[in-house]
Amino acid sequence: MTAESMPDELREELADGARRFVDPRSIPVRFSNLRAIGQSPLHYRHACQYREEKSALCRTLGTGTHALTFGTPGVVVFKARRAGKVWDEYKKQNEAAVILSAKEYAASKAMADALHTDPHAAPLLFGSDVRHEVHVVWKFQGRDCAGRIDALGSTTVIDLKSARSAQPARFANAGRWAGYHAQIAWYMDGCAAAGLGPRVPYLIAVESGAPNPVVAMRLTE
């Protein structure tokens, strides 16, 4: 089959794939992509290509909770069925926001409220010296690296996670598989390399189901 004889849809799909390719060496190394190399370099290459698509697909309870907790990005509620022209137009008009169903919004709001009222987590997350969603850039062995830290205090680095269970032993076991410890170490290294000084690392977990218990965990070396 020659290019001239290809159906228009196939030709456009192939052209789009050619335009979309991203050389992994040309973009900053981010942990959300880097964790894929634990499977294979091919998985890492693929993760670098489809970062935007992954971000759109991951707007679930965790993303909604982050947005409602830190106030960015905006959150909107779509109460109809997510299909058809109305849904497509709504997505286009709210592409910068997190779009939740009414049920997802209620669950995310309960989690955010639990974080704001927890006596241990709230001071860490919302202290007067704490900045949210801080973008940090640095270099490692000549490569550009980057990370977006949920909460950065004058002496702390805090990563917020939603979880089915915030019970410390269960959360730690799930977190090892998900690489949470490696992710916060990445942020710690980034802060040091960017000249932000030493930090104490914390993981804060909030359960996705009622009564939404919250656990703040200080990580050791």
Accessible surface in RSA format (square Angstrom, percent):
REM  Atomic radii and reference values for relative SASA: ProtOr
REM  Chains: A
REM  Algorithm: Lee & Richards
REM  Probe-radius: 1.40
REM  Slices: 20
REM RES _ NUM      All-atoms   Total-Side   Main-Chain    Non-polar    All polar
REM                ABS   REL    ABS   REL    ABS   REL    ABS   REL    ABS   REL
RES MET A   1   167.07  86.5  82.77  54.8  84.30 200.7  90.02  76.5  77.05 102.1
RES THR A   2    83.02  59.0  76.65  77.7   6.37  15.2  76.24 102.4   6.79  10.3
RES ALA A   3    57.27  52.7  50.29  77.6   6.98  15.9  50.49  71.1   6.78  18.0
RES GLU A   4   149.22  85.7 121.72  92.1  27.50  65.5  73.85 142.8  75.37  61.5
RES SER A   5    73.01  61.7  42.29  56.4  30.72  70.8  50.70 108.0  22.30  31.2
RES MET A   6    42.69  22.1  36.48  24.1   6.21  14.8  34.09  29.0   8.60  11.4
RES PRO A   7    77.69  56.6  65.64  59.8  12.05  43.8  77.69  64.1   0.00   0.0
RES ASP A   8    94.72  66.3  88.99  88.6   5.73  13.5  25.00  58.8  69.72  69.5
RES GLU A   9   144.40  82.9 138.28 104.6   6.12  14.6  54.44 105.3  89.97  73.5
RES LEU A  10    67.15  37.4  64.17  45.9   2.98   7.5  66.27  46.5   0.88   2.4
RES ARG A  11    86.76  36.4  85.92  43.8   0.84   2.0  53.06  72.5  33.70  20.4
RES GLU A  12   117.34  67.4 111.82  84.6   5.52  13.1  44.76  86.6  72.58  59.3
RES GLU A  13   121.97  70.0 110.77  83.8  11.21  26.7  40.48  78.3  81.50  66.5
RES LEU A  14    96.21  53.6  87.36  62.5   8.85  22.2  89.76  63.0   6.45  17.4
RES ALA A  15    42.06  38.7  32.74  50.5   9.32  21.2  40.67  57.3   1.40   3.7
RES ASP A  16    56.02  39.2  56.00  55.7   0.03   0.1  12.53  29.5  43.49  43.4
RES GLY A  17    32.73  40.4   0.00   N/A  32.73  40.4  23.06  63.3   9.66  21.6
RES ALA A  18    80.42  73.9  50.36  77.7  30.06  68.4  61.50  86.6  18.93  50.1
RES ARG A  19   174.92  73.4 140.06  71.4  34.86  83.0  79.88 109.2  95.05  57.6
RES ARG A  20    93.97  39.5  83.68  42.7  10.29  24.5  40.93  55.9  53.03  32.1
RES PHE A  21   100.78  50.4  78.50  48.6  22.28  58.0  81.49  49.4  19.29  55.2
RES VAL A  22    44.58  29.3  41.60  37.7   2.97   7.2  44.58  38.7   0.00   0.0
RES ASP A  23    45.95  32.2  42.31  42.1   3.64   8.6  18.12  42.7  27.83  27.8
RES PRO A  24    23.67  17.3  23.67  21.6   0.00   0.0  23.67  19.5   0.00   0.0
RES ARG A  25   183.36  77.0 163.09  83.1  20.27  48.3  64.35  87.9 119.01  72.1
RES SER A  26    81.79  69.1  42.31  56.5  39.47  90.9  46.64  99.3  35.15  49.2
RES ILE A  27    46.25  26.3  42.60  31.7   3.66   8.8  44.50  32.0   1.75   4.7
RES PRO A  28    50.55  36.8  48.50  44.2   2.06   7.5  48.50  40.0   2.06  12.8
RES VAL A  29    14.53   9.6  14.40  13.0   0.13   0.3  14.53  12.6   0.00   0.0
RES ARG A  30    51.92  21.8  51.92  26.5   0.00   0.0   7.37  10.1  44.55  27.0
RES PHE A  31    18.07   9.0  15.38   9.5   2.69   7.0  15.38   9.3   2.69   7.7
RES SER A  32    50.49  42.7  40.59  54.2   9.90  22.8  39.82  84.8  10.67  15.0
RES ASN A  33     1.51   1.0   1.51   1.5   0.00   0.0   0.10   0.2   1.41   1.4
RES LEU A  34    50.50  28.1  49.48  35.4   1.02   2.6  49.48  34.7   1.02   2.7
RES ARG A  35   101.62  42.7  80.00  40.8  21.62  51.5  53.70  73.4  47.92  29.0
RES ALA A  36    13.87  12.8  11.48  17.7   2.39   5.4  13.87  19.5   0.00   0.0
RES ILE A  37    83.83  47.7  71.76  53.5  12.07  29.1  71.76  51.7  12.07  32.8
RES GLY A  38    72.24  89.1   0.00   N/A  72.24  89.1  38.05 104.4  34.20  76.6
RES GLN A  39   129.82  72.6  95.94  70.1  33.88  80.7  38.49  81.9  91.33  69.3
RES SER A  40    30.61  25.9  26.90  35.9   3.72   8.6  29.26  62.3   1.36   1.9
RES PRO A  41   100.52  73.3  96.68  88.1   3.84  14.0  97.09  80.2   3.43  21.3
RES LEU A  42   121.91  67.9 116.06  83.0   5.85  14.7 119.55  84.0   2.36   6.3
RES HIS A  43    80.93  44.2  76.99  53.5   3.94  10.1  55.59  57.3  25.34  29.5
RES TYR A  44    23.83  11.1  23.83  13.6   0.00   0.0  21.41  16.1   2.41   3.0
RES ARG A  45   109.33  45.9 109.33  55.7   0.00   0.0  29.28  40.0  80.04  48.5
RES HIS A  46   104.43  57.1 103.05  71.6   1.38   3.5  64.43  66.4  40.01  46.6
RES ALA A  47     7.05   6.5   5.64   8.7   1.41   3.2   7.05   9.9   0.00   0.0
RES CYS A  48     5.71   4.3   0.11   0.1   5.60  13.2   0.00   0.0   5.71   6.2
RES GLN A  49    22.53  12.6  13.21   9.7   9.31  22.2  12.32  26.2  10.20   7.7
RES TYR A  50    63.63  29.7  63.63  36.2   0.00   0.0  29.48  22.2  34.15  42.1
RES ARG A  51    88.17  37.0  87.43  44.6   0.74   1.8  31.43  42.9  56.75  34.4
RES GLU A  52   147.26  84.5 137.87 104.3   9.40  22.4  55.47 107.3  91.79  74.9
RES GLU A  53    66.97  38.4  62.13  47.0   4.84  11.5  50.77  98.2  16.19  13.2
RES LYS A  54    70.99  34.6  69.77  42.8   1.22   2.9  62.76  56.5   8.23   8.8
RES SER A  55    61.16  51.7  49.25  65.7  11.91  27.4  36.77  78.3  24.39  34.2
RES ALA A  56    62.91  57.8  47.79  73.8  15.11  34.4  48.83  68.8  14.08  37.3
RES LEU A  57   145.26  80.9 122.61  87.7  22.65  56.9 125.64  88.2  19.62  52.8
RES CYS A  58    76.69  58.0  70.44  78.6   6.24  14.7  24.85  63.0  51.83  55.9
RES ARG A  59    73.48  30.9  64.69  33.0   8.79  20.9  13.36  18.3  60.12  36.4
RES THR A  60    74.90  53.3  74.75  75.8   0.15   0.4  55.73  74.9  19.17  29.0
RES LEU A  61    51.92  28.9  51.49  36.8   0.43   1.1  51.49  36.2   0.43   1.2
RES GLY A  62    18.24  22.5   0.00   N/A  18.24  22.5  15.20  41.7   3.04   6.8
RES THR A  63    43.81  31.2  37.34  37.9   6.47  15.4  28.12  37.8  15.69  23.7
RES GLY A  64     0.00   0.0   0.00   N/A   0.00   0.0   0.00   0.0   0.00   0.0
RES THR A  65     1.32   0.9   1.32   1.3   0.00   0.0   1.32   1.8   0.00   0.0
RES HIS A  66    40.90  22.4  40.90  28.4   0.00   0.0  32.69  33.7   8.21   9.6
RES ALA A  67     2.13   2.0   0.10   0.2   2.03   4.6   0.12   0.2   2.01   5.3
RES LEU A  68    43.97  24.5  23.06  16.5  20.91  52.6  25.30  17.8  18.67  50.3
RES THR A  69     7.28   5.2   0.00   0.0   7.28  17.4   0.00   0.0   7.28  11.0
RES PHE A  70    21.29  10.6   0.00   0.0  21.29  55.4   3.14   1.9  18.15  51.9
RES GLY A  71    64.54  79.6   0.00   N/A  64.54  79.6  34.03  93.4  30.51  68.3
RES THR A  72    60.87  43.3  59.15  60.0   1.72   4.1  31.93  42.9  28.94  43.7
RES PRO A  73    59.28  43.2  52.97  48.3   6.31  22.9  57.87  47.8   1.40   8.7
RES GLY A  74    45.66  56.3   0.00   N/A  45.66  56.3  34.64  95.1  11.02  24.7
RES VAL A  75    37.25  24.5   6.59   6.0  30.66  73.9   6.59   5.7  30.66  83.2
RES VAL A  76    39.12  25.7  34.75  31.5   4.37  10.5  39.12  34.0   0.00   0.0
RES VAL A  77    47.89  31.5  27.38  24.8  20.51  49.4  27.38  23.8  20.51  55.6
RES PHE A  78    13.63   6.8  11.18   6.9   2.46   6.4  12.31   7.5   1.32   3.8
RES LYS A  79   176.15  85.9 137.02  84.1  39.12  93.2  83.12  74.8  93.03  99.1
RES ALA A  80    62.72  57.7  42.10  65.0  20.62  46.9  52.59  74.1  10.12  26.8
RES ARG A  81   190.38  79.9 170.94  87.1  19.44  46.3  85.07 116.3 105.31  63.8
RES ARG A  82    95.96  40.3  71.96  36.7  24.00  57.1  35.36  48.3  60.60  36.7
RES ALA A  83    40.25  37.0  25.74  39.7  14.51  33.0  30.57  43.0   9.68  25.6
RES GLY A  84    45.50  56.1   0.00   N/A  45.50  56.1  35.63  97.8   9.87  22.1
RES LYS A  85   182.86  89.2 173.95 106.7   8.90  21.2 117.37 105.6  65.48  69.8
RES VAL A  86   110.07  72.4 104.29  94.4   5.78  13.9 108.31  94.1   1.76   4.8
RES TRP A  87    31.64  12.7  31.56  15.3   0.07   0.2  21.99  11.7   9.65  15.7
RES ASP A  88    76.40  53.5  72.43  72.1   3.97   9.4  26.26  61.8  50.14  50.0
RES GLU A  89    80.84  46.4  79.04  59.8   1.80   4.3  38.86  75.2  41.98  34.3
RES TYR A  90    51.80  24.2  50.08  28.5   1.71   4.5  41.81  31.4   9.99  12.3
RES LYS A  91    88.21  43.0  85.62  52.5   2.59   6.2  40.51  36.5  47.70  50.8
RES LYS A  92   142.51  69.5 128.23  78.7  14.28  34.0  83.56  75.2  58.95  62.8
RES GLN A  93   126.40  70.7  89.14  65.1  37.26  88.7  34.43  73.3  91.97  69.8
RES ASN A  94    30.49  21.0  25.69  24.8   4.80  11.6   4.80  11.6  25.69  24.8
RES GLU A  95   130.89  75.1 114.22  86.4  16.67  39.7  39.27  76.0  91.62  74.8
RES ALA A  96    83.68  76.9  66.29 102.3  17.39  39.6  75.05 105.7   8.63  22.9
RES ALA A  97    12.54  11.5  11.97  18.5   0.57   1.3  12.34  17.4   0.20   0.5
RES VAL A  98     1.24   0.8   1.24   1.1   0.00   0.0   1.24   1.1   0.00   0.0
RES ILE A  99    14.74   8.4  11.44   8.5   3.30   8.0  11.44   8.2   3.30   9.0
RES LEU A 100     0.00   0.0   0.00   0.0   0.00   0.0   0.00   0.0   0.00   0.0
RES SER A 101    31.23  26.4  31.23  41.7   0.00   0.0  26.85  57.2   4.37   6.1
RES ALA A 102    51.93  47.7  44.19  68.2   7.74  17.6  46.16  65.0   5.77  15.3
RES LYS A 103   176.56  86.1 166.69 102.3   9.87  23.5 115.64 104.1  60.91  64.9
RES GLU A 104    45.83  26.3  44.73  33.8   1.09   2.6  16.21  31.3  29.62  24.2
RES TYR A 105    72.30  33.8  72.30  41.1   0.00   0.0  44.39  33.4  27.91  34.4
RES ALA A 106    61.13  56.2  50.60  78.1  10.54  24.0  55.53  78.2   5.60  14.8
RES ALA A 107    29.72  27.3  20.45  31.6   9.27  21.1  29.13  41.0   0.59   1.6
RES SER A 108     0.00   0.0   0.00   0.0   0.00   0.0   0.00   0.0   0.00   0.0
RES LYS A 109    83.20  40.6  83.20  51.0   0.00   0.0  53.05  47.7  30.15  32.1
RES ALA A 110    40.39  37.1  30.62  47.3   9.76  22.2  36.55  51.5   3.84  10.2
RES MET A 111     0.00   0.0   0.00   0.0   0.00   0.0   0.00   0.0   0.00   0.0
RES ALA A 112     2.63   2.4   2.63   4.1   0.00   0.0   2.63   3.7   0.00   0.0
RES ASP A 113    61.87  43.3  60.49  60.2   1.38   3.3  25.14  59.2  36.73  36.6
RES ALA A 114    19.00  17.5  10.23  15.8   8.77  20.0  17.04  24.0   1.96   5.2
RES LEU A 115     0.00   0.0   0.00   0.0   0.00   0.0   0.00   0.0   0.00   0.0
RES HIS A 116    88.52  48.4  70.16  48.8  18.36  47.0  47.98  49.4  40.54  47.2
RES THR A 117   108.57  77.2  82.04  83.2  26.53  63.2  72.23  97.0  36.34  54.9
RES ASP A 118    23.90  16.7  19.40  19.3   4.51  10.7   5.46  12.8  18.45  18.4
RES PRO A 119   102.76  74.9  79.89  72.8  22.87  83.1  90.24  74.5  12.52  77.8
RES HIS A 120   132.70  72.5 124.49  86.5   8.21  21.0  81.22  83.7  51.49  59.9
RES ALA A 121     0.00   0.0   0.00   0.0   0.00   0.0   0.00   0.0   0.00   0.0
RES ALA A 122    18.64  17.1  17.44  26.9   1.20   2.7  17.77  25.0   0.87   2.3
RES PRO A 123    83.84  61.1  66.03  60.2  17.81  64.7  74.58  61.6   9.26  57.6
RES LEU A 124    34.66  19.3  31.26  22.4   3.40   8.5  34.31  24.1   0.35   0.9
RES LEU A 125     0.00   0.0   0.00   0.0   0.00   0.0   0.00   0.0   0.00   0.0
RES PHE A 126    58.55  29.3  30.79  19.1  27.76  72.2  34.22  20.7  24.33  69.6
RES GLY A 127    24.05  29.7   0.00   N/A  24.05  29.7  18.46  50.6   5.59  12.5
RES SER A 128   131.20 110.9  81.18 108.3  50.02 115.2  60.16 128.1  71.03  99.5
RES ASP A 129    74.14  51.9  52.13  51.9  22.01  52.1  39.48  92.9  34.66  34.6
RES VAL A 130    22.75  15.0   3.94   3.6  18.81  45.3   3.94   3.4  18.81  51.0
RES ARG A 131   132.52  55.6 127.96  65.2   4.56  10.8  65.68  89.8  66.83  40.5
RES HIS A 132    61.11  33.4  38.86  27.0  22.25  56.9  25.16  25.9  35.94  41.8
RES GLU A 133    38.02  21.8  28.08  21.2   9.94  23.7  13.27  25.7  24.75  20.2
RES VAL A 134    17.90  11.8  13.83  12.5   4.07   9.8  17.90  15.6   0.00   0.0
RES HIS A 135    82.75  45.2  56.74  39.4  26.01  66.5  37.57  38.7  45.18  52.6
RES VAL A 136     7.96   5.2   4.85   4.4   3.11   7.5   7.96   6.9   0.00   0.0
RES VAL A 137    91.53  60.2  82.96  75.1   8.57  20.6  82.96  72.1   8.57  23.2
RES TRP A 138    22.48   9.0   7.89   3.8  14.59  34.3  15.24   8.1   7.24  11.7
RES LYS A 139   133.38  65.1 113.40  69.6  19.98  47.6  93.67  84.3  39.71  42.3
RES PHE A 140   121.42  60.7 118.52  73.4   2.90   7.6 120.89  73.3   0.53   1.5
RES GLN A 141   158.76  88.8 111.85  81.7  46.91 111.7  49.25 104.8 109.50  83.1
RES GLY A 142    63.96  78.9   0.00   N/A  63.96  78.9  33.91  93.0  30.06  67.3
RES ARG A 143    83.29  35.0  82.49  42.1   0.80   1.9  46.80  64.0  36.49  22.1
RES ASP A 144    69.89  49.0  66.71  66.4   3.18   7.5  13.85  32.6  56.04  55.9
RES CYS A 145     3.38   2.6   2.22   2.5   1.16   2.7   0.00   0.0   3.38   3.6
RES ALA A 146     0.19   0.2   0.19   0.3   0.00   0.0   0.19   0.3   0.00   0.0
RES GLY A 147     5.04   6.2   0.00   N/A   5.04   6.2   5.04  13.8   0.00   0.0
RES ARG A 148   123.04  51.7 112.82  57.5  10.21  24.3  36.09  49.3  86.95  52.7
RES ILE A 149     1.17   0.7   1.17   0.9   0.00   0.0   1.17   0.8   0.00   0.0
RES ASP A 150    11.77   8.2  11.68  11.6   0.09   0.2   0.07   0.2  11.70  11.7
RES ALA A 151     0.00   0.0   0.00   0.0   0.00   0.0   0.00   0.0   0.00   0.0
RES LEU A 152     1.56   0.9   0.37   0.3   1.19   3.0   0.37   0.3   1.19   3.2
RES GLY A 153     2.84   3.5   0.00   N/A   2.84   3.5   1.68   4.6   1.17   2.6
RES SER A 154    71.68  60.6  50.12  66.9  21.56  49.7  43.73  93.1  27.95  39.2
RES THR A 155    83.55  59.4  83.12  84.3   0.44   1.0  60.62  81.4  22.93  34.7
RES THR A 156    19.65  14.0  19.65  19.9   0.00   0.0  16.15  21.7   3.50   5.3
RES VAL A 157     0.00   0.0   0.00   0.0   0.00   0.0   0.00   0.0   0.00   0.0
RES ILE A 158     0.00   0.0   0.00   0.0   0.00   0.0   0.00   0.0   0.00   0.0
RES ASP A 159     4.12   2.9   4.12   4.1   0.00   0.0   0.00   0.0   4.12   4.1
RES LEU A 160     3.05   1.7   1.05   0.8   2.00   5.0   1.05   0.7   2.00   5.4
RES LYS A 161    28.77  14.0  27.53  16.9   1.24   3.0  10.72   9.7  18.05  19.2
RES SER A 162    37.63  31.8  20.53  27.4  17.09  39.4   2.62   5.6  35.01  49.0
RES ALA A 163    17.99  16.5   8.62  13.3   9.37  21.3  17.64  24.8   0.36   0.9
RES ARG A 164   230.18  96.6 205.38 104.7  24.80  59.1  76.60 104.7 153.58  93.1
RES SER A 165    27.97  23.6  23.23  31.0   4.74  10.9  19.93  42.4   8.05  11.3
RES ALA A 166     0.55   0.5   0.46   0.7   0.09   0.2   0.55   0.8   0.00   0.0
RES GLN A 167    88.84  49.7  82.48  60.3   6.36  15.1  47.96 102.1  40.88  31.0
RES PRO A 168    65.72  47.9  64.17  58.5   1.55   5.6  64.66  53.4   1.06   6.6
RES ALA A 169    68.63  63.1  53.29  82.2  15.35  34.9  62.69  88.3   5.95  15.8
RES ARG A 170   169.15  71.0 160.71  81.9   8.44  20.1  43.14  59.0 126.01  76.4
RES PHE A 171     6.39   3.2   5.18   3.2   1.22   3.2   6.39   3.9   0.00   0.0
RES ALA A 172    41.91  38.5  33.53  51.7   8.38  19.1  40.63  57.2   1.28   3.4
RES ASN A 173    78.35  54.0  78.35  75.7   0.00   0.0  10.34  24.9  68.01  65.7
RES ALA A 174    58.62  53.9  49.12  75.8   9.51  21.6  55.66  78.4   2.96   7.8
RES GLY A 175     4.56   5.6   0.00   N/A   4.56   5.6   4.56  12.5   0.00   0.0
RES ARG A 176   147.62  62.0 132.45  67.5  15.17  36.1  60.07  82.1  87.55  53.1
RES TRP A 177   222.61  89.3 189.94  91.9  32.67  76.7 173.43  92.5  49.19  79.8
RES ALA A 178    34.17  31.4  21.14  32.6  13.03  29.6  31.53  44.4   2.65   7.0
RES GLY A 179    12.89  15.9   0.00   N/A  12.89  15.9  12.89  35.4   0.00   0.0
RES TYR A 180    38.61  18.0  38.61  22.0   0.00   0.0   8.59   6.5  30.03  37.0
RES HIS A 181    96.22  52.6  91.61  63.7   4.61  11.8  65.24  67.2  30.98  36.1
RES ALA A 182    41.57  38.2  33.40  51.5   8.17  18.6  38.52  54.3   3.05   8.1
RES GLN A 183    18.58  10.4  18.58  13.6   0.00   0.0   0.00   0.0  18.58  14.1
RES ILE A 184     3.78   2.2   3.78   2.8   0.00   0.0   3.78   2.7   0.00   0.0
RES ALA A 185    47.16  43.4  44.45  68.6   2.71   6.2  47.14  66.4   0.02   0.0
RES TRP A 186    35.07  14.1  32.12  15.5   2.94   6.9  34.36  18.3   0.71   1.2
RES TYR A 187    16.51   7.7  15.58   8.9   0.93   2.4   2.91   2.2  13.60  16.8
RES MET A 188    48.14  24.9  42.82  28.3   5.32  12.7  43.32  36.8   4.82   6.4
RES ASP A 189    93.71  65.6  88.82  88.4   4.89  11.6  23.06  54.3  70.64  70.5
RES GLY A 190     0.17   0.2   0.00   N/A   0.17   0.2   0.17   0.5   0.00   0.0
RES CYS A 191     0.75   0.6   0.75   0.8   0.00   0.0   0.75   1.9   0.00   0.0
RES ALA A 192    68.00  62.5  47.85  73.8  20.16  45.8  50.22  70.7  17.78  47.1
RES ALA A 193    63.04  58.0  21.55  33.3  41.49  94.4  33.70  47.5  29.35  77.7
RES ALA A 194    42.47  39.0   9.39  14.5  33.07  75.2  18.82  26.5  23.65  62.6
RES GLY A 195    65.88  81.2   0.00   N/A  65.88  81.2  34.05  93.5  31.82  71.3
RES LEU A 196    61.63  34.3  46.75  33.4  14.87  37.4  51.79  36.4   9.84  26.5
RES GLY A 197    29.68  36.6   0.00   N/A  29.68  36.6  27.04  74.2   2.64   5.9
RES PRO A 198   127.10  92.6 110.63 100.8  16.47  59.9 120.64  99.6   6.46  40.2
RES ARG A 199    34.46  14.5  19.03   9.7  15.43  36.7   3.45   4.7  31.01  18.8
RES VAL A 200    40.92  26.9  40.11  36.3   0.81   2.0  40.92  35.6   0.00   0.0
RES PRO A 201    21.97  16.0  21.97  20.0   0.00   0.0  21.97  18.1   0.00   0.0
RES TYR A 202    36.49  17.0  36.49  20.8   0.00   0.0  10.70   8.0  25.79  31.8
RES LEU A 203    13.31   7.4  13.31   9.5   0.00   0.0  13.31   9.3   0.00   0.0
RES ILE A 204     0.00   0.0   0.00   0.0   0.00   0.0   0.00   0.0   0.00   0.0
RES ALA A 205     0.00   0.0   0.00   0.0   0.00   0.0   0.00   0.0   0.00   0.0
RES VAL A 206     0.43   0.3   0.43   0.4   0.00   0.0   0.43   0.4   0.00   0.0
RES GLU A 207    34.20  19.6  34.20  25.9   0.00   0.0   0.11   0.2  34.09  27.8
RES SER A 208    35.86  30.3  26.33  35.1   9.53  22.0   9.72  20.7  26.14  36.6
RES GLY A 209    37.26  45.9   0.00   N/A  37.26  45.9  34.81  95.5   2.44   5.5
RES ALA A 210    97.89  90.0  62.63  96.6  35.26  80.2  62.87  88.5  35.02  92.8
RES PRO A 211   122.34  89.2  97.74  89.1  24.60  89.4 103.78  85.7  18.56 115.3
RES ASN A 212    15.59  10.7  12.56  12.1   3.03   7.3   1.23   3.0  14.35  13.9
RES PRO A 213    53.12  38.7  42.59  38.8  10.53  38.3  53.12  43.9   0.00   0.0
RES VAL A 214    21.76  14.3   1.98   1.8  19.78  47.7   1.98   1.7  19.78  53.7
RES VAL A 215    36.99  24.3  34.47  31.2   2.52   6.1  36.99  32.1   0.00   0.0
RES ALA A 216    32.67  30.0   5.73   8.8  26.95  61.3   5.73   8.1  26.95  71.4
RES MET A 217    35.01  18.1  31.19  20.6   3.82   9.1  25.22  21.4   9.79  13.0
RES ARG A 218   156.36  65.6 131.35  67.0  25.00  59.5  35.64  48.7 120.72  73.2
RES LEU A 219    39.48  22.0  29.09  20.8  10.39  26.1  33.02  23.2   6.46  17.4
RES THR A 220   129.88  92.4 103.30 104.7  26.58  63.3  80.13 107.6  49.74  75.2
RES GLU A 221   221.76 127.3 152.17 115.1  69.59 165.7  91.24 176.5 130.53 106.6
END  Absolute sums over single chains surface
CHAIN  1 A    13391.0      10818.6       2572.5       8002.8       5388.2
END  Absolute sums over all chains
TOTAL         13391.0      10818.6       2572.5       8002.8       5388.2
